[in-house]
Amino acid sequence: MTLVDNITKNHFSIDEPIWIAPSGGLLDINFVAKFDLQKIQKSYPNLWRYADAIAIDQSKGIVSFNEGFTPLEPIVIKNKTIYIKHEQLFSTGSYKDRGATTLITKAKQLGISKIVQDSSGNAGCAIAAYAAKAQINCEIFLPENTSDNNISQMQAYGATITKVNGVRKDAANAALNAAKTTYYASHCYNPWFFEGTKTFAFEVCEQLGWQSPDSVILPAGNGTLIIGCYIGFKQLAAAGIINKIPKIIGIQTEVCAPLFYSINNQTPPLPFTNNTLAEGIAIENPPRATQIINAILNTKGTIITVNETEIKLAWKQMALLGNYIEPTSAATIAGVQKYLSNFDSTNELIVSLFSGHGLKSKSLF
Ligand SMILES: Cc1ncc(COP(=O)(O)O)c(C=O)c1O
C-alpha cells in the first residue's frame, strides 16, 4: 500500500505526513480493497464495517462517531422510483463526515497536532468536528461571505477561524500558504478524504443486495463524492462483487459550471460566479477537475446544469415530502428531475442523495 504521485508516478510510504507530492502532483492511494461479505454483514452498521476495504489500520484507533450506513430510501420523482441516500443525517449535517472520519483518523495516527483547512461550509464543519474529537488543533480559512451558521458551528467545535479578504479561491490560497508548514486537511487535495467518501459506493451496493445501480446522480463541486464513488465502485468491481460500474452523472449550477463546459468543449458565455443558492457546488476551479472528468467520461456519464428556479422548486417539492434539505442538495435533486425528463432512464436503477441538512441554511419557502 503506497501513496502515488499522479504526475511522476513516484510512490511514497503511507506513513509519511504528506498531502501533496514534492513534485506538486496530487496523491492517490494505491491499495487493493478486500470485501468479506459475511464479515461485513456481522459488523456494526457504520462505514467502518468495510474495514478490509479502507486503507487505514483500525487497530491503531479510529476517530469516529459511528457514522455512515445512512438510509437508502425509494422516492418517486417524475413518476419513477429512484433511491435516495439520506446523507444529511451525519453528525455535522452532511456526507463530508465520511471523508473527515478517515482523514482525521489518519492525521491522528500520523501524530499530527495541528491541521489547516479551507471551506465555506460543510467540509469545514466536518473537519472541525472530527479534529475536536481527536483533540487536534484546527484552523479554518474562510471567505468573507461565509454564512454565520457555518462559522458558529466551526467555532463551537473549537476551530480557529481566519477570515480572508475575497472569495472562496482566496481562502483556498491562504490555506495553501499555511499548509507550507502545517498539515493540510483539505477535502480536495488530501487523498485520505476519498478513503471515506468512497464508502458511499460500498453502502449503496450493499443496500441494493450487493448489486450496482445503473446510474448515480451526484453533486459536482470539488468532486469529493464523485471521485470517492468512482474509486469505490472500481474497487467493488475489481473484487468481483459487482459486475458493472454505474454511470456517474454530475450536477452543477448554470452560473458555475466549469466541468460542464470542459466536458462539452465549450467556452462559458459569462464568467463564473458563486451567486447561487447552491453555494456548496459553486467551485470555479476544482483541484481534481481532471479526475472528476475522467470518472464521468469513463463511466459514460454526463454533467447536467440546473438554474435557480429549478433548485428552488426541487427544494420546495422535497420539503413538501418531509425532507428538509440544504439548497445545495436541492440542486442535485433538480438535476435528477432533469435527467429523468431529458434522458431515457426507463430501465435504469438510479441512486442519488440528500447531501446536506436544511437546518443549517435559510428556508427557501
Ligand atoms: C451540501 C453539499 N452538497 C454537495 C457538495 C459538493 O461537494 P463535492 O463536489 O466536493 O462532493 C457540498 C460541498 O461542500 C455540500 O456542502
The ligand as an SDF file (V2000), in Angstrom:
LIG
                    3D

 16 16  0  0  0  0  0  0  0  0999 V2000
  -24.4410   20.0040    0.9030 C   0  0  0  0  0  0  0  0  0  0  0  0
  -23.3540   19.8180   -0.1100 C   0  0  0  0  0  0  0  0  0  0  0  0
  -23.6290   19.1210   -1.2060 N   0  0  0  0  0  0  0  0  0  0  0  0
  -22.7000   18.9390   -2.1470 C   0  0  0  0  0  0  0  0  0  0  0  0
  -21.4310   19.4810   -2.0690 C   0  0  0  0  0  0  0  0  0  0  0  0
  -20.4810   19.2190   -3.1980 C   0  0  0  0  0  0  0  0  0  0  0  0
  -19.2720   18.6810   -2.8630 O   0  0  0  0  0  0  0  0  0  0  0  0
  -18.3190   17.7800   -3.7310 P   0  0  0  0  0  0  0  0  0  0  0  0
  -18.4970   18.0630   -5.1780 O   0  0  0  0  0  0  0  0  0  0  0  0
  -16.9660   18.1250   -3.2560 O   0  0  0  0  0  0  0  0  0  0  0  0
  -18.6350   16.3520   -3.4340 O   0  0  0  0  0  0  0  0  0  0  0  0
  -21.0980   20.2170   -0.9450 C   0  0  0  0  0  0  0  0  0  0  0  0
  -19.7520   20.7860   -0.7760 C   0  0  0  0  0  0  0  0  0  0  0  0
  -19.4200   21.3980    0.1930 O   0  0  0  0  0  0  0  0  0  0  0  0
  -22.0830   20.3840    0.0570 C   0  0  0  0  0  0  0  0  0  0  0  0
  -21.8200   21.0900    1.1620 O   0  0  0  0  0  0  0  0  0  0  0  0
  1  2  1  0
  2  3  1  0
  2 15  2  0
  3  4  2  0
  4  5  1  0
  5  6  1  0
  5 12  2  0
  6  7  1  0
  7  8  1  0
  8  9  2  0
  8 10  1  0
  8 11  1  0
 12 13  1  0
 12 15  1  0
 13 14  2  0
 15 16  1  0
M  END
$$$$
